Amino acid sequence: MKEMLNNLERPISTDCCIYRVPYHLRKLNEESYTPKVVSIGPFHHGNRRLQTMEKKKVRCLNSFLERVRLNLEDLVSTIKQLEGRIRGYYGEIIQLNSNDFVKMILLDVSFILEMFWKYDEPAWSRDLSPWLHISLMKDFILLENQIPFFIIEELFDIAFPFLQNSSSLIQLTFTFFVEFNVQKFDPIPNMKIKHFTDLLRIFQLPPPQRLKKDRNKLIEHLYSATQLHEAGVKFKVSSSKCLLELNFTNGVLEIPCICLADRTETVTRNIMAYEQCHCFEEPYITDYYFILDFLINTTRDVDLLCDKKIIVNYLGDSSAAMSMFNNLNKEISLFDLSSDYCCLSKELNEFYENPWHTWKATLRGEYFSSPWRTASTIAAVIFLVLTIIQTVCSIFQVVPKHK
């Protein structure tokens, strides 16, 4: 027992923000969490399937040293001094000795910076082909495939001292991940980024001043998009580029456009896993997909949202989109919900359960859904009114007048 106590793992550092994806999430879609081309950081270090890129990392280190004209010893010394802090970013003890750990970090940082530079250069395609760029982007955003962003900043500042206190590294990072920057955020000098998965989450959040931290009890039910539409709710694509900003006013539910591509599930799963492990008090992305899971139950719901231009589906068919939305929340722990989404759900449910709205929607759908039906309905009403008038007049003619 004393030996067990002596070998007790150190407490988790307050800097900790890089984790292995919990098994109960990983088992649902292992490919979404596993690098396919390159290992970054310690969790997949030494994977034989990724050894081809390890040789390229050495070439990138050589190119990096030539580019910045620094001594290798200076870079190694810097990482050595920060080794304890770097290790503290990981959610478990890293079983690498100091020399191997420092070597891994140096190779990974120089590789990332070289990829950033090559992508930003006009002749980038000679060294970084499009398929490799896409594959690297996918691997760079995986939660298990991260190194702390601060060590990239440290080596960047040493390598390019004349660019310190500017947004140069942030600009390079934003340029490389431009396809994920859905809101077209501009780089902010001295922007705080924990790692690349954290950056992708930042890309999807509204500005800090619009982030609300109030949370309420988890909702138990919300009617689907098709049910709401049949009750008279109008769906409209929002002009907002922030996915999270849903708005319901005067019977109109505005939802920002969401594009479903091959990488959408991977990006979303890793951000949600990050929220489960680290941002569990502010799981904004998880909240959003929790609401969408209610709205989308069948392919009819997907088709409706596609017709309204709210969903742009590149997955091939509505079944694939429906399956993605319905599976994202499996095994996800969520104990409360954003107060905004709670209010939204309550308003939508009340609208649906109001008989007057259902009656209006039925009337509109059955008798006024097209110009021809509208004309026919009006003609039928006029005919009915004339018939009633004629009947009443006939009755008056038959009934004898009293003197």
One Martini backbone bead per residue (centre of mass of N, CA, C, O) as a GRO file, in nm:
protein
  403
    1MET     BB    1   0.056   0.064  -0.020
    2LYS     BB    2   0.302   0.254  -0.006
    3GLU     BB    3   0.383   0.217  -0.300
    4MET     BB    4   0.123   0.324  -0.419
    5LEU     BB    5   0.147   0.609  -0.287
    6ASN     BB    6   0.430   0.682  -0.409
    7ASN     BB    7   0.303   0.626  -0.722
    8LEU     BB    8   0.131   0.854  -0.737
    9GLU     BB    9  -0.019   1.057  -0.928
   10ARG     BB   10  -0.029   1.354  -1.023
   11PRO     BB   11  -0.194   1.619  -1.027
   12ILE     BB   12  -0.386   1.795  -1.214
   13SER     BB   13  -0.341   2.046  -1.407
   14THR     BB   14  -0.465   2.362  -1.485
   15ASP     BB   15  -0.359   2.325  -1.796
   16CYS     BB   16  -0.531   2.102  -1.868
   17CYS     BB   17  -0.643   2.012  -2.239
   18ILE     BB   18  -0.533   1.714  -2.311
   19TYR     BB   19  -0.697   1.417  -2.445
   20ARG     BB   20  -0.832   1.128  -2.423
   21VAL     BB   21  -1.076   0.964  -2.558
   22PRO     BB   22  -1.326   0.822  -2.440
   23TYR     BB   23  -1.437   0.510  -2.492
   24HIS     BB   24  -1.752   0.568  -2.520
   25LEU     BB   25  -1.683   0.748  -2.775
   26ARG     BB   26  -1.479   0.597  -2.956
   27LYS     BB   27  -1.656   0.338  -3.028
   28LEU     BB   28  -1.856   0.490  -3.230
   29ASN     BB   29  -1.589   0.653  -3.388
   30GLU     BB   30  -1.267   0.601  -3.430
   31GLU     BB   31  -1.183   0.766  -3.688
   32SER     BB   32  -1.249   1.058  -3.563
   33TYR     BB   33  -0.976   1.021  -3.349
   34THR     BB   34  -0.770   0.923  -3.578
   35PRO     BB   35  -0.481   0.935  -3.724
   36LYS     BB   36  -0.362   0.903  -4.081
   37VAL     BB   37  -0.062   1.061  -4.114
   38VAL     BB   38  -0.007   1.221  -3.829
   39SER     BB   39   0.183   1.271  -3.538
   40ILE     BB   40   0.082   1.462  -3.246
   41GLY     BB   41   0.233   1.405  -2.992
   42PRO     BB   42   0.209   1.129  -2.754
   43PHE     BB   43  -0.045   0.935  -2.810
   44HIS     BB   44   0.077   0.852  -3.126
   45HIS     BB   45   0.354   0.787  -3.064
   46GLY     BB   46   0.502   0.531  -3.266
   47ASN     BB   47   0.323   0.476  -3.492
   48ARG     BB   48   0.377   0.278  -3.762
   49ARG     BB   49   0.167   0.405  -3.968
   50LEU     BB   50   0.326   0.710  -3.920
   51GLN     BB   51   0.640   0.700  -4.017
   52THR     BB   52   0.665   0.858  -4.281
   53MET     BB   53   0.633   1.148  -4.143
   54GLU     BB   54   0.889   1.139  -3.963
   55LYS     BB   55   1.089   1.196  -4.195
   56LYS     BB   56   0.968   1.472  -4.270
   57LYS     BB   57   1.026   1.611  -4.001
   58VAL     BB   58   1.333   1.620  -4.032
   59ARG     BB   59   1.332   1.795  -4.288
   60CYS     BB   60   1.178   2.029  -4.154
   61LEU     BB   61   1.389   2.096  -3.943
   62ASN     BB   62   1.609   2.170  -4.144
   63SER     BB   63   1.447   2.397  -4.284
   64PHE     BB   64   1.399   2.564  -4.029
   65LEU     BB   65   1.698   2.622  -3.960
   66GLU     BB   66   1.756   2.765  -4.233
   67ARG     BB   67   1.542   2.987  -4.209
   68VAL     BB   68   1.640   3.098  -3.902
   69ARG     BB   69   1.934   3.056  -3.806
   70LEU     BB   70   1.963   2.830  -3.578
   71ASN     BB   71   2.034   2.663  -3.302
   72LEU     BB   72   1.952   2.363  -3.177
   73GLU     BB   73   2.018   2.423  -2.877
   74ASP     BB   74   1.815   2.656  -2.831
   75LEU     BB   75   1.557   2.489  -2.871
   76VAL     BB   76   1.610   2.268  -2.664
   77SER     BB   77   1.638   2.455  -2.417
   78THR     BB   78   1.352   2.570  -2.422
   79ILE     BB   79   1.200   2.301  -2.389
   80LYS     BB   80   1.333   2.211  -2.127
   81GLN     BB   81   1.226   2.451  -1.952
   82LEU     BB   82   0.906   2.366  -2.049
   83GLU     BB   83   0.837   2.065  -1.994
   84GLY     BB   84   0.649   2.068  -1.745
   85ARG     BB   85   0.426   2.241  -1.874
   86ILE     BB   86   0.364   2.060  -2.113
   87ARG     BB   87   0.284   1.805  -1.953
   88GLY     BB   88   0.042   1.959  -1.801
   89TYR     BB   89  -0.157   1.945  -2.065
   90TYR     BB   90  -0.196   1.649  -1.986
   91GLY     BB   91  -0.427   1.385  -1.874
   92GLU     BB   92  -0.143   1.230  -1.844
   93ILE     BB   93   0.117   1.036  -1.816
   94ILE     BB   94   0.422   1.061  -1.986
   95GLN     BB   95   0.610   0.779  -2.127
   96LEU     BB   96   0.874   0.984  -2.149
   97ASN     BB   97   1.163   1.085  -2.169
   98SER     BB   98   1.313   1.381  -2.192
   99ASN     BB   99   1.455   1.350  -2.468
  100ASP     BB  100   1.211   1.234  -2.628
  101PHE     BB  101   1.017   1.463  -2.568
  102VAL     BB  102   1.180   1.699  -2.689
  103LYS     BB  103   1.206   1.581  -2.970
  104MET     BB  104   0.907   1.565  -3.036
  105ILE     BB  105   0.840   1.867  -3.005
  106LEU     BB  106   1.038   1.979  -3.212
  107LEU     BB  107   0.934   1.825  -3.459
  108ASP     BB  108   0.638   1.924  -3.442
  109VAL     BB  109   0.679   2.230  -3.451
  110SER     BB  110   0.847   2.247  -3.715
  111PHE     BB  111   0.633   2.111  -3.888
  112ILE     BB  112   0.402   2.310  -3.849
  113LEU     BB  113   0.552   2.570  -3.941
  114GLU     BB  114   0.624   2.466  -4.224
  115MET     BB  115   0.334   2.420  -4.318
  116PHE     BB  116   0.246   2.711  -4.285
  117TRP     BB  117   0.452   2.840  -4.475
  118LYS     BB  118   0.395   2.674  -4.732
  119TYR     BB  119   0.093   2.757  -4.754
  120ASP     BB  120   0.167   3.078  -4.771
  121GLU     BB  121   0.311   3.016  -5.021
  122PRO     BB  122   0.300   3.028  -5.365
  123ALA     BB  123   0.481   2.738  -5.385
  124TRP     BB  124   0.338   2.511  -5.207
  125SER     BB  125   0.269   2.267  -5.410
  126ARG     BB  126   0.560   2.138  -5.418
  127ASP     BB  127   0.534   2.040  -5.091
  128LEU     BB  128   0.199   2.086  -5.064
  129SER     BB  129  -0.039   1.907  -5.133
  130PRO     BB  130  -0.373   1.902  -5.125
  131TRP     BB  131  -0.413   1.623  -4.986
  132LEU     BB  132  -0.214   1.685  -4.752
  133HIS     BB  133  -0.353   1.928  -4.636
  134ILE     BB  134  -0.620   1.789  -4.568
  135SER     BB  135  -0.500   1.565  -4.387
  136LEU     BB  136  -0.361   1.753  -4.184
  137MET     BB  137  -0.603   1.907  -4.087
  138LYS     BB  138  -0.751   1.663  -3.967
  139ASP     BB  139  -0.516   1.587  -3.765
  140PHE     BB  140  -0.474   1.872  -3.618
  141ILE     BB  141  -0.783   1.862  -3.475
  142LEU     BB  142  -0.731   1.638  -3.289
  143LEU     BB  143  -0.738   1.585  -2.956
  144GLU     BB  144  -0.500   1.354  -2.952
  145ASN     BB  145  -0.324   1.569  -3.165
  146GLN     BB  146  -0.164   1.757  -2.941
  147ILE     BB  147  -0.013   2.073  -2.872
  148PRO     BB  148   0.079   2.336  -2.725
  149PHE     BB  149   0.061   2.660  -2.837
  150PHE     BB  150   0.284   2.801  -2.665
  151ILE     BB  151   0.532   2.647  -2.792
  152ILE     BB  152   0.497   2.762  -3.070
  153GLU     BB  153   0.533   3.056  -2.983
  154GLU     BB  154   0.813   3.038  -2.860
  155LEU     BB  155   0.965   2.942  -3.120
  156PHE     BB  156   0.870   3.171  -3.301
  157ASP     BB  157   1.001   3.405  -3.137
  158ILE     BB  158   1.290   3.300  -3.168
  159ALA     BB  159   1.294   3.281  -3.484
  160PHE     BB  160   1.102   3.574  -3.489
  161PRO     BB  161   1.171   3.854  -3.325
  162PHE     BB  162   1.056   4.076  -3.534
  163LEU     BB  163   0.741   3.944  -3.481
  164GLN     BB  164   0.678   4.035  -3.223
  165ASN     BB  165   0.370   4.148  -3.117
  166SER     BB  166   0.208   3.995  -3.333
  167SER     BB  167  -0.010   3.816  -3.579
  168SER     BB  168   0.158   3.605  -3.745
  169LEU     BB  169   0.087   3.326  -3.627
  170ILE     BB  170  -0.215   3.361  -3.633
  171GLN     BB  171  -0.230   3.408  -3.936
  172LEU     BB  172  -0.116   3.136  -4.021
  173THR     BB  173  -0.331   2.967  -3.878
  174PHE     BB  174  -0.580   3.087  -4.022
  175THR     BB  175  -0.491   3.014  -4.308
  176PHE     BB  176  -0.478   2.703  -4.272
  177PHE     BB  177  -0.792   2.715  -4.128
  178VAL     BB  178  -1.001   2.869  -4.316
  179GLU     BB  179  -1.235   2.647  -4.359
  180PHE     BB  180  -1.322   2.674  -4.038
  181ASN     BB  181  -1.386   2.990  -4.066
  182VAL     BB  182  -1.714   3.059  -4.075
  183GLN     BB  183  -1.701   3.378  -3.958
  184LYS     BB  184  -1.446   3.537  -4.042
  185PHE     BB  185  -1.227   3.580  -3.853
  186ASP     BB  186  -1.004   3.791  -3.714
  187PRO     BB  187  -0.711   3.833  -3.606
  188ILE     BB  188  -0.576   3.846  -3.270
  189PRO     BB  189  -0.370   3.981  -3.080
  190ASN     BB  190  -0.291   3.768  -2.828
  191MET     BB  191  -0.435   3.517  -2.869
  192LYS     BB  192  -0.603   3.256  -2.695
  193ILE     BB  193  -0.462   2.926  -2.736
  194LYS     BB  194  -0.439   2.593  -2.661
  195HIS     BB  195  -0.535   2.460  -2.940
  196PHE     BB  196  -0.678   2.344  -3.232
  197THR     BB  197  -0.945   2.251  -3.112
  198ASP     BB  198  -1.000   2.517  -2.970
  199LEU     BB  199  -1.008   2.689  -3.227
  200LEU     BB  200  -1.257   2.553  -3.358
  201ARG     BB  201  -1.446   2.639  -3.135
  202ILE     BB  202  -1.407   2.942  -3.165
  203PHE     BB  203  -1.516   2.960  -3.458
  204GLN     BB  204  -1.826   2.872  -3.346
  205LEU     BB  205  -1.842   3.109  -3.168
  206PRO     BB  206  -1.939   3.371  -3.032
  207PRO     BB  207  -1.877   3.644  -2.910
  208PRO     BB  208  -1.811   3.700  -2.583
  209GLN     BB  209  -2.049   3.917  -2.544
  210ARG     BB  210  -2.268   3.675  -2.649
  211LEU     BB  211  -2.205   3.494  -2.415
  212LYS     BB  212  -2.402   3.267  -2.228
  213LYS     BB  213  -2.400   3.107  -1.893
  214ASP     BB  214  -2.679   3.036  -1.861
  215ARG     BB  215  -2.857   2.763  -1.691
  216ASN     BB  216  -3.079   2.486  -1.729
  217LYS     BB  217  -3.285   2.254  -1.732
  218LEU     BB  218  -3.330   1.984  -1.903
  219ILE     BB  219  -3.488   1.894  -2.168
  220GLU     BB  220  -3.739   1.643  -2.283
  221HIS     BB  221  -3.879   1.816  -2.528
  222LEU     BB  222  -3.904   1.839  -2.899
  223TYR     BB  223  -4.023   1.914  -3.181
  224SER     BB  224  -4.007   1.859  -3.493
  225ALA     BB  225  -3.976   2.012  -3.787
  226THR     BB  226  -4.230   1.890  -3.920
  227GLN     BB  227  -4.428   1.943  -3.690
  228LEU     BB  228  -4.388   2.250  -3.680
  229HIS     BB  229  -4.465   2.303  -3.974
  230GLU     BB  230  -4.760   2.184  -3.948
  231ALA     BB  231  -4.817   2.420  -3.718
  232GLY     BB  232  -4.670   2.694  -3.873
  233VAL     BB  233  -4.375   2.693  -3.880
  234LYS     BB  234  -4.120   2.893  -3.997
  235PHE     BB  235  -3.842   2.847  -4.209
  236LYS     BB  236  -3.517   3.019  -4.180
  237VAL     BB  237  -3.240   3.148  -4.300
  238SER     BB  238  -2.980   3.286  -4.154
  239SER     BB  239  -2.742   3.553  -4.154
  240SER     BB  240  -2.586   3.407  -3.960
  241LYS     BB  241  -2.258   3.247  -3.899
  242CYS     BB  242  -2.360   3.140  -3.631
  243LEU     BB  243  -2.479   2.836  -3.540
  244LEU     BB  244  -2.600   2.908  -3.239
  245GLU     BB  245  -2.810   3.130  -3.364
  246LEU     BB  246  -3.117   3.094  -3.257
  247ASN     BB  247  -3.451   3.209  -3.381
  248PHE     BB  248  -3.783   3.302  -3.236
  249THR     BB  249  -4.026   3.489  -3.437
  250ASN     BB  250  -4.340   3.507  -3.528
  251GLY     BB  251  -4.320   3.190  -3.629
  252VAL     BB  252  -3.997   3.216  -3.682
  253LEU     BB  253  -3.726   2.998  -3.762
  254GLU     BB  254  -3.389   3.077  -3.723
  255ILE     BB  255  -3.118   2.920  -3.914
  256PRO     BB  256  -2.816   2.859  -3.971
  257CYS     BB  257  -2.608   2.753  -4.195
  258ILE     BB  258  -2.528   2.400  -4.268
  259CYS     BB  259  -2.249   2.212  -4.364
  260LEU     BB  260  -2.230   1.881  -4.502
  261ALA     BB  261  -1.942   1.693  -4.468
  262ASP     BB  262  -1.701   1.460  -4.425
  263ARG     BB  263  -1.570   1.636  -4.170
  264THR     BB  264  -1.799   1.716  -3.971
  265GLU     BB  265  -1.796   1.481  -3.766
  266THR     BB  266  -1.504   1.506  -3.672
  267VAL     BB  267  -1.513   1.792  -3.568
  268THR     BB  268  -1.755   1.761  -3.372
  269ARG     BB  269  -1.653   1.526  -3.196
  270ASN     BB  270  -1.396   1.671  -3.089
  271ILE     BB  271  -1.534   1.910  -2.957
  272MET     BB  272  -1.724   1.745  -2.773
  273ALA     BB  273  -1.496   1.595  -2.626
  274TYR     BB  274  -1.368   1.851  -2.513
  275GLU     BB  275  -1.619   1.936  -2.350
  276GLN     BB  276  -1.635   1.678  -2.174
  277CYS     BB  277  -1.333   1.721  -2.049
  278HIS     BB  278  -1.325   2.067  -2.017
  279CYS     BB  279  -1.621   2.228  -2.108
  280PHE     BB  280  -1.867   2.131  -1.906
  281GLU     BB  281  -1.979   2.431  -1.826
  282GLU     BB  282  -1.953   2.516  -2.163
  283PRO     BB  283  -2.140   2.332  -2.395
  284TYR     BB  284  -2.224   2.480  -2.674
  285ILE     BB  285  -2.208   2.263  -2.899
  286THR     BB  286  -2.373   2.046  -2.757
  287ASP     BB  287  -2.633   2.206  -2.736
  288TYR     BB  288  -2.686   2.240  -3.039
  289TYR     BB  289  -2.700   1.924  -3.107
  290PHE     BB  290  -2.931   1.867  -2.914
  291ILE     BB  291  -3.144   2.031  -3.071
  292LEU     BB  292  -3.108   1.896  -3.352
  293ASP     BB  293  -3.193   1.613  -3.258
  294PHE     BB  294  -3.489   1.695  -3.222
  295LEU     BB  295  -3.549   1.820  -3.511
  296ILE     BB  296  -3.397   1.545  -3.616
  297ASN     BB  297  -3.557   1.222  -3.705
  298THR     BB  298  -3.593   1.242  -4.019
  299THR     BB  299  -3.579   1.279  -4.358
  300ARG     BB  300  -3.796   1.500  -4.362
  301ASP     BB  301  -3.638   1.702  -4.194
  302VAL     BB  302  -3.401   1.730  -4.383
  303ASP     BB  303  -3.559   1.816  -4.637
  304LEU     BB  304  -3.677   2.071  -4.520
  305LEU     BB  305  -3.400   2.213  -4.452
  306CYS     BB  306  -3.300   2.202  -4.743
  307ASP     BB  307  -3.529   2.366  -4.876
  308LYS     BB  308  -3.446   2.621  -4.674
  309LYS     BB  309  -3.117   2.630  -4.670
  310ILE     BB  310  -3.001   2.521  -4.389
  311ILE     BB  311  -2.911   2.265  -4.543
  312VAL     BB  312  -2.599   2.144  -4.677
  313ASN     BB  313  -2.576   1.836  -4.860
  314TYR     BB  314  -2.265   1.630  -4.908
  315LEU     BB  315  -2.337   1.315  -4.824
  316GLY     BB  316  -2.586   1.230  -5.053
  317ASP     BB  317  -2.810   1.187  -4.818
  318SER     BB  318  -3.055   1.203  -4.574
  319SER     BB  319  -2.970   0.956  -4.402
  320ALA     BB  320  -2.682   1.049  -4.332
  321ALA     BB  321  -2.765   1.307  -4.185
  322MET     BB  322  -2.952   1.184  -3.975
  323SER     BB  323  -2.741   0.993  -3.849
  324MET     BB  324  -2.545   1.204  -3.752
  325PHE     BB  325  -2.733   1.363  -3.559
  326ASN     BB  326  -2.830   1.102  -3.388
  327ASN     BB  327  -2.516   1.015  -3.295
  328LEU     BB  328  -2.364   1.251  -3.149
  329ASN     BB  329  -2.524   1.208  -2.851
  330LYS     BB  330  -2.401   0.956  -2.789
  331GLU     BB  331  -2.271   0.932  -2.463
  332ILE     BB  332  -2.355   1.210  -2.375
  333SER     BB  333  -2.302   1.446  -2.119
  334LEU     BB  334  -2.603   1.623  -2.000
  335PHE     BB  335  -2.742   1.839  -1.734
  336ASP     BB  336  -2.773   2.100  -1.906
  337LEU     BB  337  -2.892   2.421  -2.050
  338SER     BB  338  -2.922   2.670  -2.228
  339SER     BB  339  -3.139   2.923  -2.171
  340ASP     BB  340  -3.204   2.992  -2.464
  341TYR     BB  341  -3.289   2.698  -2.548
  342CYS     BB  342  -3.513   2.667  -2.341
  343CYS     BB  343  -3.691   2.899  -2.444
  344LEU     BB  344  -3.717   2.803  -2.732
  345SER     BB  345  -3.854   2.529  -2.670
  346LYS     BB  346  -4.099   2.641  -2.524
  347GLU     BB  347  -4.211   2.814  -2.760
  348LEU     BB  348  -4.241   2.583  -2.966
  349ASN     BB  349  -4.431   2.401  -2.802
  350GLU     BB  350  -4.657   2.611  -2.763
  351PHE     BB  351  -4.715   2.654  -3.060
  352TYR     BB  352  -4.792   2.360  -3.129
  353GLU     BB  353  -5.022   2.337  -2.886
  354ASN     BB  354  -5.183   2.541  -3.049
  355PRO     BB  355  -5.478   2.500  -3.218
  356TRP     BB  356  -5.479   2.752  -3.401
  357HIS     BB  357  -5.216   2.690  -3.557
  358THR     BB  358  -5.303   2.418  -3.671
  359TRP     BB  359  -5.554   2.516  -3.823
  360LYS     BB  360  -5.411   2.720  -4.007
  361ALA     BB  361  -5.214   2.521  -4.138
  362THR     BB  362  -5.428   2.334  -4.259
  363LEU     BB  363  -5.576   2.544  -4.427
  364ARG     BB  364  -5.327   2.628  -4.592
  365GLY     BB  365  -5.249   2.342  -4.702
  366GLU     BB  366  -5.535   2.255  -4.830
  367TYR     BB  367  -5.638   2.563  -4.970
  368PHE     BB  368  -5.340   2.759  -4.992
  369SER     BB  369  -5.072   2.622  -5.143
  370SER     BB  370  -5.184   2.750  -5.419
  371PRO     BB  371  -5.317   2.936  -5.663
  372TRP     BB  372  -5.529   2.722  -5.753
  373ARG     BB  373  -5.641   2.656  -5.471
  374THR     BB  374  -5.721   2.941  -5.401
  375ALA     BB  375  -5.918   2.985  -5.634
  376SER     BB  376  -6.100   2.741  -5.571
  377THR     BB  377  -6.176   2.827  -5.285
  378ILE     BB  378  -6.304   3.098  -5.355
  379ALA     BB  379  -6.513   2.986  -5.554
  380ALA     BB  380  -6.652   2.799  -5.347
  381VAL     BB  381  -6.738   3.020  -5.151
  382ILE     BB  382  -6.903   3.187  -5.348
  383PHE     BB  383  -7.095   2.958  -5.427
  384LEU     BB  384  -7.199   2.910  -5.138
  385VAL     BB  385  -7.313   3.193  -5.088
  386LEU     BB  386  -7.506   3.199  -5.333
  387THR     BB  387  -7.668   2.952  -5.247
  388ILE     BB  388  -7.770   3.066  -4.982
  389ILE     BB  389  -7.912   3.312  -5.100
  390GLN     BB  390  -8.100   3.156  -5.286
  391THR     BB  391  -8.238   2.992  -5.067
  392VAL     BB  392  -8.351   3.229  -4.901
  393CYS     BB  393  -8.517   3.357  -5.131
  394SER     BB  394  -8.698   3.110  -5.180
  395ILE     BB  395  -8.827   3.105  -4.901
  396PHE     BB  396  -8.957   3.389  -4.916
  397GLN     BB  397  -9.139   3.315  -5.163
  398VAL     BB  398  -9.304   3.082  -5.025
  399VAL     BB  399  -9.359   3.236  -4.786
  400PRO     BB  400  -9.612   3.387  -4.653
  401LYS     BB  401  -9.738   3.690  -4.601
  402HIS     BB  402  -9.803   3.894  -4.343
  403LYS     BB  403 -10.056   4.131  -4.249
   0.00000   0.00000   0.00000
